[in-house]
Amino acid sequence: MTEAERNALLPAGLRDILPEDAAFEAETVERLMSAFAAHGYQRVKPPLIEFEESLLSGAGVAVGHQTFRLMDPVSQRMMGVRADITPQISRIARTRLANEPRPLRLSYAGDVLRVRGSQLRPERQLTQVGAELVGSAAPEADAEIIVMAIRAIERTGIKALSVDLTVPRLVPQILGFFGIAAERERDVREALDRKDASAVALSAGEAAPALNALLKATGPALAGLEILQSADMPGEAAREVVPVARVAELLGEQAPEIQLTIDPVEHRGFEYHTGIGFTIFSRGPAAELAGGGRYRVRAGQDEDGERATGVTLYVDAIIGTLEKPDGARRVLMPIGSSPDRVASLQEEGWVTVAALDPLDDVDAAAAAQKCGYVFEDEKPRPVKGIG
């Protein structure tokens, strides 16, 4: 390997996206964004880097450990490279768009950079597409976001989807009511993550019946919600179930074809959520395609801040579930082709690739340029097989 080749190596978790894949990603992103636009969501474009105190406030606290930091040589202030776009949308809503009528419907698409990838998703630079509905506490807002995300994913060609609901505040409220904290809380959380009812009974004490009711509710949403609604939930925990049941009812009406499940103890990935959370999966092949839920636009000083709900679509997972286009609509155009004819082919959906020199073997040249057709006798014809 030459010195130049060694210098071209990229850090772990970063990669070049080459022509066909880059084009496919761009097309997929635009399909998703057009679905959001059709539902009245207006696109915004926050910067890649901003001051640390704004980037990591509110919902941004949850991604502080994943944020690259650097010193701004102009202002001498610390800045961060965004690890998630949702906190930036919160900042825009509470500052630049603070006086706009509610609810706000905003969408976005862009790259994020993280300090480290996960075992399942080792990439550190990811493309995020998402939407946020700011200024409504109604369950109808959550249902709108979920159904819109489903329709956006379906627009890419993925049809068999399932939605898993969760309630991230249920477990903390039960633990808080019974005064369970510190090391004991970690033991309970680990037992819940393993879905180990016996370990929950041993470590949770008086809280065990309520927590085990959550484990029993895991599964199909309607049956699980019946268990939650009939269980003896302490303190404020019972109130958390009411909006989730309404969202499930709305999803049954608006997207009856989806498989709907519930996991009341799931909390990983929902660190800044303050109400219902959800994950969207494809059922064949199985993949996690999107996630989101309810949160506060303002946090810290204003614990009763403006409510919002949103979704992030995982573009890499969506693309990995789809079949890549085969490029069959690419046609090689010989030197001297009429600009009007080129334009008309492009209007018909063809990708035209211009030859730059006279060609002895047009079929070999077309194959080299990944064209399935050559333009001949005033029309595209398939490339002949190369022996």
Number of C-alpha atoms within 10 A of each C-alpha: 5 7 7 8 8 9 8 9 10 10 8 11 17 15 12 8 10 8 9 12 14 12 13 13 19 11 13 22 22 14 17 23 21 16 20 25 16 11 12 13 19 16 16 12 13 15 10 16 17 19 17 21 14 15 26 22 19 22 24 25 17 17 19 20 13 17 23 17 17 15 13 14 8 6 9 9 13 14 21 22 21 28 26 26 24 23 24 22 22 24 21 17 25 16 10 9 14 12 9 10 8 13 15 18 21 21 23 21 22 16 14 18 22 20 17 17 17 9 7 6 12 12 18 19 17 20 16 20 22 26 29 28 24 25 20 16 19 14 20 15 20 32 22 19 23 26 17 20 26 25 17 22 24 16 15 19 13 20 16 16 21 20 24 21 27 25 26 27 22 28 22 16 18 21 22 15 14 14 12 19 13 8 9 13 17 13 17 26 21 14 19 21 14 11 18 14 18 11 16 23 17 13 18 22 12 14 22 20 17 20 24 20 19 25 23 16 23 23 17 15 23 16 14 21 23 12 17 24 15 10 17 13 22 17 12 13 20 17 13 19 20 14 18 23 19 16 21 22 16 18 21 16 10 13 16 11 13 18 17 20 23 26 22 29 23 24 20 8 13 22 14 20 21 19 24 25 29 25 22 26 22 20 15 11 12 12 15 19 24 25 23 27 26 27 26 24 25 21 17 11 8 11 10 11 15 18 19 28 30 26 26 23 26 18 23 16 16 22 18 12 19 13 9 12 11 11 14 13 17 21 28 26 24 18 12 10 13 11 9 9 13 18 12 12 16 14 10 9 10 18 18 19 18 16 17 10 8 10 13 8 8 20 20 17 16 25 18 9 15 16 24 20 25 24 20 13 7 8 11 18 14 16 19 14 8 7 4
